Amino acid sequence: MIMSTQPVPHLTTALSGPLHKVESHLQEHQPDIESWFRSQWRQTSAPFYASVDIRNAGFKIAPVDTNLFPAGFNNLNPAFQFLCIQSVQQAIERMNTKIDRILIIPENHSRNQFYFENLAALQEIVEKAGFEVRLGSTLLDLDKPMDIPLTSGGSLHLEPLVREGKHISVDGFTPELVILNNDLSSGRPALLEDLEQRITPPLQMGLSNRLKSDHFAHYQTVAEEFSSRIDIDPWLITPMFRNCGEIDFMKREGEACLSINVERLLKAIQEKYDKYDVKCQPFVMVKADTGTYGMGVMTIKSPDEISSLNRKQRTRMATIKEGQKVSKVLIQEGVYTYETWGDAGMVAEPVVYMIDHNVVGGFYRVHSTRLANENLNSPGMRFEPLAFDDCCISPEKTMAPDAHPNRFYAYGVIARLALLAAAREMIK
């Protein structure tokens, strides 16, 4: 087995009983788990790619967000790029059509250097998989090609999209496949509607259409099916959630419904904490039901906090990326993260990357000023690459249950459950 030379984060609960039980249970049922996943992928095709944010509280491990337009390929360990390349080849072979030319459509960022590095890494992966790749932008004011210098060296060549009939192209380059790396937060561009070319992920999975509450409803069903197969309480791998109707944070409309649902969810969490003798204070995360980039998120420990939100807090919750108004929220069980990074003990959470149904890598989101019950996807975060190699799929049975590869296997299982939930979303 190839082992990573990257430093592995310290998990303060690594030797505790509850953590041992969840991860050991997954390891002990590995053959059955892999058989179950194989049967699921025969029934439902996986999304082209995805990333999943995971929180490990020791007594439970659960996904808290699933992104179908991942933008952190530059944070993966380059030593394991071959896993990405092989998975891209596999994903495109599964499409059962002749594909040689691929167009990647990026976000409309104009100054985010980290995103450009992601884009360069993604383009390199697809090119090394054996395809001709170009970058086509939906920016309305882009009327000629633009070269964007990269901090790592080199540059990106971004070209304006041209539509003719039901096909899009860039400077005479007409692709057979279009890969979206634009989450469509501001809506579905007319330029991309009703094309004869294949687009992945499909437009309906853009954030202007997709609700997190829908995703976690699918995840809950997946987790229940999976848990019955391996005889585990689904709560140990699932964040409970609730939602209610329309809300307007600035007008303070819908606050009563929000408070009631926060109270009910906190009570349900406490009941589980009592069952498992968890000595922590329950909390919930109130999140915009659409959106990404960690915007429109707050930690709540009591329903009374809803009515006492100040203007700054309400303003922060009222809009998300590109100024989109928040009108619906997801009330999600807060999952502590007891993973830390480095001598300073910075709070960390794993982010697992997948292409097709394969785990291809991951990294730790690290934050020096956040607590174990707070959102780490916020200004001040940084990323520490960590390879999730073959141990994600096939843990060595001779290793101790709290050995590093087994931890990665557990994360790979949880991430693939979230991926399966997203796959079912796509065919709903």
Order of alpha helices (4+ residues) and beta strands (2+ residues): beta-alpha-alpha-beta-beta-alpha-beta-alpha-beta-beta-beta-beta-beta-beta-beta-alpha-beta-alpha-beta-beta-alpha-alpha-beta-beta-beta-beta-beta-alpha
